[in-house]
Amino acid sequence: MVNIKIILGSTRDARFGRKVADWVVSEVEKNKNINLELIDLKEYNIPFFNLASNPSYMPDPGYTGDTAKLQEKLKEADGFIIVTPEYNHGYPGVLKNMIDTFYNEWKIKPVSFVSYGGISGGIRAVEQLRLVMIELHMVNIRDAVHIPFIFNQFSEEGLIKEEVKENAHIELMIKDLEWWAKTLKLPREEKLK
């Protein structure tokens, strides 16, 4: 059993992200080898990154409040799925702030992406995130899900349309993420002792 955290990287009131994240949760829950938790950044008050040093040089940054709570959740994860919109060819500042606040919590863990947006479906946001994740010593899963024209992809009941599900290939992404999470778990624990 591996622990996967889905991180919802948008906090806007009018976001589509919650619908997307709920769909991703429902798909991941089909895999009985994954212990899953959704982390909605809207539920955490993470201050703007302002540490005296980079967290990579600080074994214990002394986090408190919501930052400490989130740190513990990230530590227990064996892998991540980041759900992100694309804003102006990039990903949200709130997501970047959260990522930069931590360091060791990310190391030697796989990450995959579900993005959404206009014509590109968030591909450009994911391209940027992949570069950041490499710097954090993470393993980027090649397969990702990109949902274009997000405004038209959910029914009035909030359910994702069947043709979107068929084209998403989310099962492959989940399978690969699970494999990498299992594969990296023991080596990560050994290396980070």
N, C-alpha and C positions, 0 to 999 in steps of 0.2 A: 504494500500500500504506500502510495506517495501522496504528499501534501502539496496541492496546487492552490495558489491564490490567484484569483482574477481581480485585477486592479482596474477600476473604472476611473479613467483619467480626465474626466470633465466634471466640473461642479456647477455649471450654468443651470439656472432654474428651467430654462426652455430647452434643455438638452435632449437628444435622442439616445444618449448613451445608456440610460437605464434600461430602455427597451432592448437595446443590443446586448447589454450585459446579462439581462434576464434570459434572453435566448441562448447565449453562450453557456450560462449556468445549466439550463435545461439539457443542452447537448452533452456537456461534460458529465453530468450526473448519470448518463447512460453507461458510463464506464465505471464498473464496480471496483476497480483497482485504484481509484483516485478518491482521496479525501479532499473535499473542496470547500473553499470559503471565498465569498465576494468581499472585496475591500473597496468601498465607495469613498473616494477622497472627500466627498461632500460631508461625510460624517466625522471627519478629523480636522481639527484646527492646527495645521502645521504652519508655524511661523515662517516668514521669508528667510531663506538660508543666510545665516549671519554668524557662523562659527568662526572662532579665532584662527582655526587651521582647517585643512581639508580632513574630512572624516577618515580618509585612508591612513592618516598619521595618528589617529586617536583611537586606541583600543576601546575606550569608554568615553564617549562625548558627554555623558551625564545628562541624557535627555530626560525630560519630565513631561507630565500631562499626556496629551494625545500623541505627541512625538514618541514618547516611550512606549505607549500602547502599540503604535504602529510598528515600531522597531521589533517588538516581540513577535508580532504576526509575521513580519518579513523573515525573521530568524528561523521560524519553524517551517517555512516553505521549502519544498524541494524543487519548485519550479513556478513559473508565472505565465499568465496570459494577460497582456495589457490591452484593454479596450480603449481606443482613442479616436476622437474626431480629428479632422484636419482643419486647422485654422491658418489661412494665409500661407499655404504650402508647408506648414509645420505642425507640431503638436502643441497642446496647451501649456502655458507657463506654469500652471498649478501642478501639472505632471512633472515637468522639468524640476521644479522646486523640490517636490517630494523625492524624486530620484537622487538629486544632488545632496539631500540631507543625510543619506545613508551611503555606506560603502561595503563594509564586510558582509552585510546582510544579503548582498546580491551575488557574491563571489561563487563561481563554479556551479551555477544553477542555469538551467535552460529557460528561455523566454520565447514566447510566441505572441503573435499580434492579431487582433481583430480591429480593423479600422473602418471608418465610415466617413462619408462626405459627399461632395458633388460628383463631377464626372470621373475623377480619379479614384474615388472610393477610399481616400486616405493614404494612398500608396506613398506619397511624398513625406507624410508624417512618419510612416514606418521606416522609410529609408533613413531619416535622421535618427530615429530611435535606435536602429541597428548599430549605428556608429557609436552612440553613447554606451550601449550595452556591451560592446566589445571592450571599451575602456574599463568597464566594471568587471571584467573577467567572466562575462556570462557567455553562454552558448546560444546563439540565435538559431531558432528553428526555421528552416527555409520556408516551409509552407505556412502561409498566413491567409487570413480571410479579409477581403476588401469589399465593402458594400457601397457601390456607387448610388448616387441619387437617393440618398437616405430618406428624403421627404416622401418618396413613393413606395417604400419597401415594407411598410407595415400596414396591416388592416386596421379598420376603425377600432377593433377590439384589442389592438396592441400586439397582434401576432405577426411574425415575419411571414412574408409570402412564400409559397411553396417553391416557385421558380428561383428565388434567392437562395433558399436552403439547398436546392439541387446543385446550384452553381458554386456554392461556397466551399465545398470539400472540407468542411470543418472536421469530419471524422478522421481524415488523414492527419490534420494538424494535431488533434488530440492524441492520436496514437503515437505520433512521433514525439510529442512532448512527454508523454508517459514513459516511453522508452528511454529518452535522454535523462529524465528525472531519476529513474531507477539506476541507470548506468553510472551517473555521476554521484549518486548518494554516498556510497562507501568511500570512493576516492576523495570526495570533498571532506568528509568527516575525518579521514586520515590526515589530509593536508592541513586542515585548519585546527588540529589539536594543539 
